[in-house]
């Protein structure tokens, strides 16, 4: 028997993250300033979304001054879960 762990509320939240980057649950400090989410200070330079039957992966690249941040969000529709991975690169 296959259990269904789908969570429409989590799916909707994931979809919101792809249009309002400030809602991405992410915080860090850089150059003595605190950042939460990806607000107006960030320039989105690349967005790639790929899907298969059960998941969707969004790879977002942001630029902040001389810092590039790559955010990888992978959402599992069968379980209502999103994985977040962030990469930093000084330019």
WOCORWO-V172945 format. One record per pair of residues at least 12 apart in sequence whose C-alpha atoms are under 10 Angstrom apart, sorted by the first residue. I is the first residue (numbers start at 1). J is the second residue. Records with the same first field share a line. If there is no record, write none. Layout:
I: J / J
//
This chain:
3: 78 / 79
4: 78 / 79
5: 76 / 77 / 78 / 79 / 80 / 81
6: 76 / 77 / 78 / 79 / 80 / 81
7: 76 / 77 / 78 / 79 / 80 / 81
8: 77 / 78 / 79 / 80
9: 80
10: 75 / 76 / 77 / 79 / 80 / 81 / 82
11: 75 / 76 / 77 / 78 / 79 / 80 / 81 / 82
12: 80
13: 80 / 82
14: 56 / 73 / 74 / 75 / 76 / 77 / 80 / 81 / 82
15: 75
17: 37 / 58 / 73
18: 47 / 49 / 58 / 60 / 73
20: 37 / 38 / 39
21: 37 / 38 / 39 / 40 / 42 / 44 / 60
22: 35 / 36 / 37 / 38 / 39 / 40 / 42
23: 36 / 37 / 38 / 39
24: 36 / 37 / 38 / 39 / 71 / 73 / 84
25: 37 / 38 / 84
26: 38 / 71 / 84 / 85 / 86
30: 64 / 67
38: 62 / 63 / 64 / 69
40: 64
41: 62 / 63 / 64 / 65
42: 61 / 62 / 63 / 64 / 65 / 67 / 68 / 69
43: 61 / 62 / 63 / 64 / 65 / 68
44: 60 / 61 / 62 / 63 / 64 / 68 / 69 / 70
45: 60 / 61 / 62 / 63 / 68 / 70
46: 59 / 60 / 61 / 62 / 63 / 70
47: 59 / 60 / 61 / 62 / 70 / 71
48: 60 / 61 / 72
49: 72 / 73 / 74
50: 74
51: 74 / 75
53: 76 / 77 / 78
54: 75 / 76 / 77 / 78 / 79
55: 74 / 75 / 76 / 77 / 78 / 79 / 80 / 81 / 82
56: 73 / 74 / 75 / 76 / 77 / 82
57: 72 / 73 / 74 / 75 / 76 / 82 / 83 / 84
58: 71 / 72 / 73 / 74 / 75 / 84
59: 71 / 72 / 73 / 74 / 85 / 86
60: 72 / 73 / 86
61: 86 / 87 / 88
62: 88
63: 89 / 90 / 91
64: 90
65: 90 / 91
66: 89 / 90 / 91
67: 88 / 89 / 90 / 91
68: 87 / 88 / 89 / 90 / 91
69: 86 / 87 / 88 / 89 / 90
70: 85 / 86 / 87 / 88 / 89
71: 84 / 85 / 86 / 87 / 88
72: 84 / 85 / 86 / 87
73: 85 / 86
//
